[in-house]
Amino acid sequence: MTTHPCTTPAWQPPWLWRALLSVAPAVVAPFCRLHVTGSVPAHLRHGPLLLAANHLSPVDPMILTAACHRARLAPRFLAAAELFRVPLVGAVLRRAGHLSVERTTTGAVDALPAVLGALHDGAPVLLYPEGRIGLDPWMWPERGKTGVARMAAMTGAPVLPVAHWGTHTVMPYAFPRDLARAVWHAMRTRPAVHVHFGEPVDLHGLTGTPGVQAREATRRIMDALDRALAPLRRDEPRTPRHRDPTRPADTRRARPRPSTEPALNTEPVLNTEPPPNTGRGSQRGSAVRSTRT
C-alpha cells in the first residue's frame, strides 16, 4: 500500500478539549473502575495517528476520553453526525475540534476530507472501524469498514489499536432508555472497565489493487484489535458474563479469527453453537466461523 507521510507538526488541541480531557477521569469514576494498560510510543506522539477502537456501548467515547487523558493523548474523535445536531452537545463537540460523520456509505465518504485534513494537521484521530456499536453475539470486533485503511494509505499515518472491555456493563445498548436505572446500577456496582493501547499495526508489504490492499489492511487492523482485546477478556473469551437484554444480536458481520490459545489449533473452525442472544438478526447466519473457545 503506497503511503504519503505527513511531516506537519503535531496538532494543538483547543483549550475546551484539554479541559474536558482533564475532568473525564473524575466524571467516569463514580460509574466504573477504569484500568488503562499499554502506551503510545513516543515517536508516534508528534504527528498524525489513527486510533482504531472497538465499539461496545454508547458510553465508549466518555470512557476512551478518560483513558486518553491517562495516556497523555488528545485525539480528535470521529463522532456520529446526529450528536452534532443536539443543542449544546454539538457546539461543544465542534469547539473541541471533533469531526462529524453520517452513518451511511456516502456520509463516510463525505467525512473523508475532514479526517484527512486533521491528519495533515498532525492530529491523532480516534474512530471506530466497525462503523457502529458491534452486534456480534460474542462481542468481538465485527468486520471492519475500509475507511481507516484508506486514510492510512493516503496520509502515511500509523494505525494503533485501542481495545476496551466492560463498557457494556456500564451503559446498555438502548441508551437513553431507562437511563436513571442504568446510572444507578453502574454507580452501585462500579464495574471494572479495561482499556489497552496495543502495538502499531504492520501495514507493509500489501500488494494488489488499491481495493485489495484496503481490504487486507482492514483485516490486519481488526486482527490487531482482537489481539489487544483478548487479554482484557481472558476469563470470558466466548460468551460474555453480562447479558444486555436490549442489545440485538447480528452474526452477518462476524469474522473468523485465530485462536487465542498458544500452540494449539490456529485454524478457524466452524462454530455451530447458537448465538447467546436472540435479538433481531440473531437467527441469520447462526453458523459462524470462529475459534472463540
Long-range contacts (C-beta under 8 A, 24 or more apart in sequence): 1-149, 1-152, 1-153, 1-203, 1-206, 1-210, 1-213, 1-214, 1-217, 2-153, 3-152, 3-153, 3-154, 3-155, 3-156, 3-203, 4-154, 4-155, 4-156, 5-155, 5-156, 6-47, 6-48, 6-119, 6-120, 6-122, 6-155, 6-156, 6-157, 7-47, 8-47, 8-48, 8-120, 8-121, 8-122, 9-46, 9-47, 9-122, 10-45, 10-46, 10-47, 10-122, 10-123, 11-76, 11-97, 11-118, 11-121, 11-122, 11-123, 11-124, 13-74, 13-76, 13-96, 13-97, 14-95, 14-96, 14-97, 16-92, 16-95, 16-96, 17-74, 17-96, 17-97, 17-98, 18-74, 20-65, 20-92, 20-96, 21-65, 21-68, 21-69, 21-74, 22-69, 24-62, 24-65, 24-66, 24-69, 25-66, 25-69, 25-70, 27-62, 27-66, 28-62, 28-63, 28-66, 28-193, 30-187, 30-190, 31-59, 31-170, 31-183, 31-186, 31-187, 31-190, 32-63, 32-166, 32-167, 32-169, 32-170, 32-186, 32-190, 32-191, 32-192, 32-193, 33-190, 33-191, 33-192, 33-193, 34-63, 34-66, 34-67, 34-70, 34-193, 34-195, 35-192, 35-193, 35-194, 35-195, 36-67, 36-70, 36-71, 36-194, 36-195, 36-196, 36-197, 37-194, 37-195, 37-196, 37-197, 38-196, 38-197, 38-198, 38-228, 39-71, 39-197, 40-71, 40-72, 40-73, 40-160, 40-197, 41-200, 44-158, 44-160, 44-200, 45-72, 45-73, 46-122, 47-122, 47-157, 48-118, 48-119, 48-120, 48-121, 48-122, 48-123, 48-124, 48-125, 48-155, 48-156, 48-157, 49-75, 49-124, 49-125, 49-157, 49-158, 49-160, 50-119, 50-124, 50-125, 50-127, 50-148, 50-151, 50-152, 50-157, 50-158, 50-159, 50-160, 51-75, 51-124, 51-125, 51-126, 51-127, 51-160, 51-162, 52-127, 52-128, 52-129, 52-144, 52-148, 52-159, 52-160, 52-161, 52-162, 52-201, 52-221, 52-224, 52-225, 53-126, 53-127, 53-128, 53-161, 53-162, 53-163, 53-164, 53-225, 54-128, 54-130, 54-134, 54-141, 54-162, 54-163, 54-164, 54-225, 54-229, 55-128, 55-130, 55-132, 55-133, 55-134, 56-133, 56-134, 56-139, 56-164, 56-165, 56-167, 56-168, 57-133, 57-167, 57-168, 57-170, 57-171, 57-172, 57-173, 57-175, 58-133, 58-171, 58-173, 58-175, 59-167, 59-170, 59-171, 59-175, 60-128, 60-133, 60-164, 60-167, 63-164, 63-167, 63-170, 63-193, 63-195, 64-126, 64-162, 64-164, 64-195, 67-162, 67-164, 67-195, 68-126, 71-197, 73-124, 74-124, 75-123, 75-124, 75-125, 75-126, 76-118, 76-123, 76-124, 76-125, 76-126, 77-125, 77-126, 77-127, 78-111, 78-115, 78-125, 78-126, 78-127, 78-128, 81-107, 97-123, 99-125, 103-131, 103-132, 108-145, 108-147, 112-147, 112-150, 112-151, 115-151, 116-151, 116-154, 116-155, 119-151, 119-155, 119-157, 120-155, 125-151, 125-157, 126-162, 129-218, 129-221, 129-222, 129-225, 130-253, 133-173, 135-247, 135-248, 135-249, 135-250, 135-253, 135-279, 135-281, 136-249, 136-250, 136-251, 136-253, 136-254, 137-249, 137-250, 137-251, 137-254, 137-275, 137-276, 137-277, 137-282, 138-238, 138-239, 138-240, 138-254, 138-275, 138-276, 138-290, 138-292, 139-168, 139-240, 140-226, 140-229, 140-254, 140-255, 140-257, 140-290, 140-292, 141-222, 141-225, 141-226, 141-229, 141-255, 142-253, 142-254, 142-255, 143-222, 143-253, 143-254, 143-255, 144-218, 144-219, 144-221, 144-222, 145-218, 146-211, 146-214, 146-215, 146-217, 146-218, 148-218, 148-221, 149-203, 149-213, 149-214, 149-215, 149-217, 149-218, 149-221, 150-214, 152-203, 152-217, 153-203, 153-210, 153-213, 153-214, 153-217, 158-200, 158-201, 159-200, 159-201, 159-203, 159-221, 159-224, 160-197, 160-198, 160-199, 160-200, 160-201, 161-197, 161-198, 161-199, 161-201, 161-221, 161-224, 161-225, 161-227, 161-228, 162-195, 162-196, 162-197, 162-198, 162-228, 163-195, 163-196, 163-198, 163-225, 163-228, 163-229, 163-232, 164-193, 164-194, 164-195, 164-196, 164-229, 164-232, 165-193, 165-194, 165-229, 165-232, 165-233, 166-191, 166-192, 166-193, 166-194, 166-232, 167-193, 168-240, 168-242, 168-244, 168-247, 169-193, 169-242, 172-244, 172-246, 172-247, 173-244, 173-246, 173-247, 173-248, 174-246, 174-247, 177-246, 191-242, 194-232, 196-228, 196-229, 196-231, 196-232, 197-228, 198-224, 198-225, 198-227, 198-228, 199-224, 199-227, 199-228, 222-255, 223-257, 223-258, 226-257, 226-258, 230-260, 237-292, 237-293, 238-292, 238-293, 239-276, 240-276, 243-276, 243-277, 247-277, 247-279, 248-277, 248-279, 248-280, 248-281, 248-282, 249-275, 249-276, 249-277, 249-278, 249-279, 249-280, 249-281, 249-282, 250-279, 250-280, 250-281, 250-282, 250-284, 251-275, 251-281, 251-282, 251-284, 251-285, 251-286, 251-288, 252-281, 252-284, 252-285, 254-285, 254-288, 254-289, 254-290, 255-290, 256-289, 256-290, 256-291, 257-290, 257-291, 257-292, 258-291, 259-291, 259-293, 260-291, 260-293, 261-293, 265-291, 267-291
